[in-house]
């Protein structure tokens, strides 16, 4: 029996490590939990625990207490990979995603104000409007000591009262689902590209040279077409790669 468990341990470990190395599990994504390994492979909790520990000791993942075990970012150039159109990716939140990948996140708020007249944005040819009052949050998002994202969000205070009291590291999307019970939400996103010169008034990245940027426009809305959030963010083009989540219906 002990020999069989040892064989299973190696088989499961090799399988999950291969899945990480081939990109089935991307940096910041969860690998199977202890309970999932026990259920899927019919092994003891001791074997499942050893599997997760072995993967962590290999430097491929890290365990975050109460959250799970996440794939670390070990790409040579430390690019961050993000998935467009992924509810799961959005739900995790920027800070939690970075921590899961082994980075130290930090936020600096440039502006936090309430717009009583509301806000509107055109995304993918459609006009989205949030009636006032609207919370505007403009912040710089860091990974370690590098600015990775310049983010401006507009959030409906009618649908999400007092969300301005939420700490900056919290996931807004999770709050929409849990605290405000807004039900199933939809996301529409468009991605463009631009070049920022050092003296460009939009350039908050503090670079001395021209850098490429990804420009993300997004809207989050309810099944009743009520807009919860609008976002316009700039991502450092030399530090990010984006994947597309294609779903078949």
Order of alpha helices (4+ residues) and beta strands (2+ residues): alpha-alpha-alpha-beta-beta-beta-alpha-alpha-beta-beta-beta-beta-beta-alpha-beta-beta-beta-beta
